[in-house]
Amino acid sequence: MGRERQKGRHIKVIAEVNMTPLIDLTFLLLIAFILAFPMIEQGIKIQLPKANTDKLQEKKSQTITIKYAGGIFLNDREVSREALEEALTAIAKEDPQPPVLVRCDERVDYGEMMKTLRLLHSCHITRMALVTEPTK
């Protein structure tokens, strides 16, 4: 009997998307990226020296990492010293003052780190920072 009454009426079709599940998914992804970003940024695992320093500026920078076991990395990609020099020269041509972060394992010989700093100087890169772990 109830159906007979509705035969004459048109059933309203819902033509809109329910946004609540999409918003929930967006916030879930945002939280996941916020938690995962610091781990992604570190890249190569090394033992940084501990020191009190100022905060780094949030700006696009190049990162050079020197591992204790050997190996030099430019932005998480292993390179030779010659390839590093070529890449830094190309970077310096694009941007006259590119900021470079130097991450060096605390067990690496001082001379190895100085070779890298001399390489930066020969490529005319003067804006660099030595990355350390904050002391507790």
VOGU-3710 file (C-alpha; in Angstrom, 3 decimals, decimal comma):
1> mgrerqkgrh> 0,000/0,000/0,000  2,849/2,351/0,770  4,279/1,872/-2,712  1,067/2,826/-4,390  1,221/6,253/-2,847  4,755/6,857/-4,128  4,080/5,794/-7,709  3,014/9,243/-8,689  5,962/10,949/-7,012  9,427/11,153/-8,469
11> ikviaevnmt> 12,246/9,716/-6,401  14,892/12,367/-5,747  18,347/11,322/-6,941  21,297/12,540/-4,879  23,722/14,047/-7,389  26,441/15,270/-5,046  29,592/13,634/-3,770  29,934/13,011/-0,057  33,085/14,959/0,849  33,570/13,590/4,385
21> plidltflll> 35,530/10,441/3,388  37,694/12,492/1,005  38,519/15,032/3,705  39,330/12,227/6,150  41,668/10,644/3,607  43,348/13,995/2,921  44,049/14,597/6,605  45,336/11,034/7,012  47,777/11,509/4,128  48,854/14,890/5,481
31> iafilafpmi> 49,662/13,400/8,879  51,564/10,521/7,238  53,718/12,966/5,227  54,349/15,163/8,260  55,605/12,144/10,200  57,627/10,666/7,323  59,294/13,861/6,001  62,039/14,158/8,657  63,120/10,572/7,932  63,178/11,206/4,179
41> eqgikiqlpk> 65,243/14,366/4,560  68,135/12,615/6,315  68,757/10,247/3,422  72,142/8,678/4,107  72,794/7,390/7,627  75,927/8,897/9,178  77,069/9,842/12,660  77,097/13,644/12,751  79,260/15,496/15,271  77,391/17,121/18,150
51> antdklqekk> 77,422/20,903/18,599  75,129/23,830/19,359  74,353/25,755/16,178  71,783/28,098/14,708  68,789/26,822/12,781  69,237/26,478/9,015  67,135/28,610/6,724  64,339/26,806/4,931  65,632/27,249/1,390  66,370/24,917/-1,489
61> sqtitikyag> 69,939/23,758/-0,937  72,326/21,117/-2,200  73,549/18,485/0,274  76,968/16,838/0,219  77,380/13,806/2,496  80,724/12,188/3,304  80,464/8,673/4,763  82,998/7,074/7,099  83,108/3,857/5,078  83,969/5,900/2,013
71> giflndrevs> 81,845/7,550/-0,573  80,654/11,042/-1,319  77,013/11,744/-2,038  75,432/14,753/-3,716  71,730/14,946/-2,837  71,588/11,236/-1,865  73,312/10,108/-5,098  76,824/8,661/-4,844  79,382/10,503/-6,994  83,142/10,566/-7,487
81> realeealta> 85,151/13,691/-6,637  85,421/14,533/-10,354  81,681/14,136/-10,902  81,041/16,197/-7,756  83,222/18,997/-9,093  81,417/18,962/-12,466  77,991/18,962/-10,785  78,914/21,787/-8,397  80,321/23,859/-11,258  77,064/23,390/-13,195
91> iakedpqppv> 75,013/24,275/-10,097  77,120/27,399/-9,498  76,527/28,519/-13,094  72,741/28,252/-12,670  72,668/29,976/-9,265  75,610/32,269/-8,394  75,258/31,666/-4,633  73,743/28,203/-4,091  73,531/27,180/-0,431  75,354/23,887/0,196
101> lvrcdervdy> 74,976/21,765/3,336  77,989/19,566/4,144  77,153/16,478/6,228  80,270/14,636/7,314  80,522/11,591/9,586  82,390/12,543/12,760  84,804/9,617/12,262  85,950/10,823/8,814  89,527/12,082/8,592  89,744/15,882/8,808
111> gemmktlrll> 91,760/15,952/5,573  88,916/14,299/3,625  86,476/16,958/4,760  88,973/19,699/3,880  89,318/18,267/0,337  85,584/18,690/-0,073  85,644/22,244/1,299  88,526/23,120/-1,057  86,483/21,645/-3,910  83,563/23,921/-2,979
121> hschitrmal> 85,916/26,897/-2,892  87,383/26,033/-6,313  83,825/25,908/-7,726  83,265/29,441/-6,326  80,634/28,302/-3,843  80,865/30,434/-0,719  77,513/29,794/0,977  77,968/26,541/2,863  77,097/25,159/6,261  78,504/22,223/8,216
131> vteptk> 75,590/20,148/9,547  75,794/18,855/13,138  73,560/17,051/15,634  72,245/19,312/18,410  73,624/18,582/21,874  71,144/17,617/24,544
//
